Amino acid sequence: MKPALSKIGEQMSHLTGVRAIMKDINETLRAGAGQKFINLSAGNPLILPEVEQLWRDCTASLLASSEYGEVVCRYGSSQGYAPLVEAIANDFNKRYGLNLTERNILLTPGSQSLYFYAANVFGGYTSSGDLKEIILPLSPDYTGYGGVTLCAEALIAYKPTLDIDFSAHKFKYRPDFSQLEITENTGCVIFSRPCNPTGNVLTDDEVKKIAALAAPFNAPVLIDSAYAPPFPALNFTEMTPVFGDNILHCMSLSKAGLPGERIGIAIGDEEWINVLECFQTNMCIHPSRYGQAIAARAINSGKLAEISEQVIRSFYQNKFTVLEENLFAAMPKDLPWFLHRGEGAIFAWLWLDELPITDWELYQELKQVGVIVVPGSSFFPGLREDWLHKHQCLRISLTGSDEEIAIAMQRLAHVAQQVYQRAAVSA
Ligand SMILES: Cc1ncc(COP(=O)(O)O)c(C=O)c1O
C-alpha cells in the first residue's frame, strides 16, 4: 500500500546522492550473475587484519571486565559513554595542547547523525521566519550532506577554483573566496577534510580563513574529519587539525575499522555541544555503548592512533600510488584528463575535461567492461547552478586489490579513449 507521506516524509524517503547509485550498482551485481565486476564504488573500508585484531582484543578486554554489564545492560547519558568522553578529552588535550573538559564532547551513533543534528539545529527556518543557510564552501563534497537537512532550500554549495597542472595531468580544488558568501544568514558551514570524494585537504590557512569569515556571525564551522588524524589518519599530506572558538571538530571511527558500531564524535563549544546533545536525546536517547566502550580502550592504550598511522594510512596511500601509476601508464597523454591530487581519504577523483558524454553514461560504459565506479555528479549537493564539470568526473574507490585497481585503470583508459575518439569522428 502506498503510504500517505508528509512533506518531510516524502523528502526523507528519497535516496540521495551515492545511495541512489548504490541501488543501481547492487542491481547490476545481482543481475550480472557469473559476470565478474571490479567494484571500485564502495565507501566501505576494507577489513585490515591488524585493525580487526585491535577491535577483537578490545572486545575481549571488555567481556572480561566487570564493566560489561554496565555497558550493555543499562541506559546511559545522552552525551555518550563517560570513559570514552574522558579518553578523547585526555588524548586531545595531550596531543594538541587543548583544555577540553567532558562538556566539550558529544558522542553520536555515527557522524552522519551528527551532521543531521547540526544541519537542523543551526540551519533551516528560525522562529522569526528567517532562513539560516548551511554553507558547503567547496563543492564537490560528501554526498551525505545532501540528505541531512529537513529544509532542502537551506543547503548552499559553492563552486571551487581549479588549480590545474596541465602537463602533469593533475589538479586540485581550492575554495573560491571571491564567491563564497558567509553572512548573517549563515547558520553553519560544513566541509570534509580530507575530502570524500576528492581526497583534497584544505590547507590550514584556508580553514582558518573560512572560520574567520564565520566568526562574526557566531556560525559554527563543522570540520568533518572522518579521514583526518589522529584516527584514522588517512592524510597523505601534512595537515594539522584546526581548533577554534567557532569550530566544531567532528570525527568518525568508521574509517578506523568500526563502521558497524556507529561512532561519531563532536568536539567544540559547550553550549553548542549541549544543544546537539538535547537533539540527540529527543532522537535516540543515546548511542549504543558497546562500541564506545571498546573505543575507549583503543584510544587510552594509544593503539588506535598507532595503527591508524602505521597500518591504515600506508595501506590506502599505497593503493593510491598503484592507481596513479596504472592510470598514468594507460591514459593517452593527448586527452584532457586530470587526476585530483591524492592528499587523503580512500578515493581517487578523476576529471575528464570536455568529456563528450555524461558521467552517468560513462559509468554505464564502464559497467559494460566490468568496472564499477561512481559518477561524480552525485557529489555536488547544494550546488544549484549548472556546471559542466559536474558531469565530467568519476570517484574511484581505493578498496580493491592492487591487481583489480591496475586492470580497472587499463579498462577505464581504453573506454575513455574510445569515447573521445567516437566524438571526434562524428564531429
Ligand atoms: C566525509 C564523510 N563524512 C561522514 C561520513 C559518515 O560516516 P559515519 O556516519 O559512518 O561516521 C562519511 C562516510 O563515508 C564520510 O565519507
The ligand as a Gaussian input file, in Angstrom:
#p B3LYP/6-31G(d) Opt

LIG

0 1
 C       33.317000      12.638000       4.680000
 C       32.406000      11.720000       5.419000
 N       31.693000      12.195000       6.454000
 C       30.851000      11.426000       7.142000
 C       30.669000      10.101000       6.813000
 C       29.694000       9.287000       7.621000
 O       30.381000       8.416000       8.430000
 P       29.761000       7.704000       9.697000
 O       28.326000       8.068000       9.826000
 O       29.966000       6.242000       9.454000
 O       30.575000       8.198000      10.862000
 C       31.364000       9.543000       5.744000
 C       31.147000       8.153000       5.346000
 O       31.614000       7.661000       4.371000
 C       32.261000      10.379000       5.032000
 O       32.953000       9.921000       3.975000

